[in-house]
Amino acid sequence: MKAITTRVGGRRNAGTSLVEVLVVIVIFLVGILAIAQVFPGGFRVLNQSRDTAIATQLAQAERDRLLGLERSIPGDVVSARTIVDRFVPVIEADTERRLGDYGLLGTALTNEGMVNAPGGNRYWPYASGPNNTRRIVGERALLSPPRPTYGLFATPIQLLFAPLDPNGRVTVGGLHLERRIGVPGSFATAASGRPHFYVNREGTLLYVPRRSIRRVYGLRMAFRNGDQASNVIDAEVAVLSGTGYAEVDLALYGPSGGTFRASPGSVQLVGGFTQLAAGAPFSSDPYEFKVVDVVLGRIALNPLAYDAIAAESEDPTRIDVNYDVFDWRILRDDFRVAEQIPARQKTRMRSLKVLGNPGPDGRPYGGLGFSVPARDGTPIATDVAIVDMESGRFLLPGTYVVDKSIGLITFYDEDASRAGLQGRVWDAVGGQTVIDLGGRRVRALYEVVGEWAVHFSKSADAYVATDGRPSLGEFLVGGPLSGLGRPTRLYFARSELGKTVVVGECWYRDSANNLRRLSGQSFVIRESSSDILPYLDIAEAAPDAVGFDTDLTYGYVAREVRGGSMRILVSRNAESFHLSNDSAENVRTFEAWGRNWRRTASETFVGGDR
């Protein structure tokens, strides 16, 4: 091929041939590729820095939301398992599992991603990672008088976290009974006239007052079976109507065999509510409730409950609710739809998961885990759900379209004959219903590529002393009094590692054997290779301390030990793994993938004396 020539100013100049151009392009590409190979680590750092900034914003936003609702913040958030092979079914807290333990809740992982988790096989995202710790215990719900709501007349309760696990157990408790150590009629405990119960000093028997109607109570306690410690965080005590006290054998709620003994100071009893089916009518029994909306986390109390609780409780504005969060990976955005047509709204995140696209295990993404109605009302899986917060109904497909790559929701007018932006929802009774969508408050639910999750952790409201291995809400004094660990340390269950607690008061001895008092000091629960349990060490705040007051001069070593540190965690894992027919190999592969979790935290102290 001849080179292209030009004549400029009477001179002949050679141009550039096509071959020369191609050679230059190849050299240029080789250089670019070489540079790219030098800087992949830099690109990863930039991506990680961007993700950390986004995670920090998410954590701070959730922290601020919860602080605005501080009186409702739960007492605990725990890893829990339901145990049905006892005389009475119970839910126990797994106090051996640390907050950052994201491993499988099982020992086998099939090629379909199923884990042999306690209580039945589950898909791995629901039995690992942030979802290992999702039992909400003691969320405070503030009561209001009954009113027309959720399509019925009732007292409405809006829970802090949703969706709820449809297979989980929701329990509601009102009246908190005063605990007395001993037996009914004992002189030392007969002074107070408050509603109360007794637990004997051996921690084996419970004495529950009878009422004029059958009552159900919620039981919570720490117990030991031989050398093992555990926690019942949800159990039901049913007491028939009558007078006096019903004697209850606490061994019914523990495992068979061994030597069962509850920690008397940990036993809590609260007047419980009976759950009705969503469509069942309320009866004359005021202690009833329904779960009316699993996706939005809404429950309704019998309208008679408000007056019944006010008549018997010292705090008639509060009940406690326990429940399981369905999936911390489901993110939610609450906003008002704009008035213009069409209306557009950006989600807080981009790269939303797409139904049918490969997930981190290579399997097609199956959606949010719950169904939404199609245009004809047929239940279908979805990757984005939008709920009208006023009616609790799902907006129908076609009312909105989502660009999942950038997280942009566009709302379209469903009825041009009516003024303003109109949308459609599905009414289970009447079919499609057109609503005025402009300015309406809605909630968008979605998941994000990279297994992003926003979840919640908290130390217990209070910790009581125990003489055995500590469980949830307990501590053990180290040194000669227990024969365990160092004499300046209080020991806690493994699940409390990293949490912040305040020691209201404790007594210790200095090097000259002088009795000293420490009060109002906060500590982070730590661990070391030389201790078998996590601990706090008062020597951090009192360097002169050599040991606790083993003489028990004031009758105790430490008291008013309370928690209340709240931590919002944003977790994500951008890597992937492959499932094979070898279950054991799948577990090893999953564990390798699990080492890529990254977490960003926002922590604050909300106090444990609420």
Summary of the structure (lengths in Angstrom):
residues: 610
radius of gyration: 29.8
end to end distance: 88.0
largest distance: 124.2
contacts: 1958
relative contact order: 0.13
helix: 16%
strand: 40%
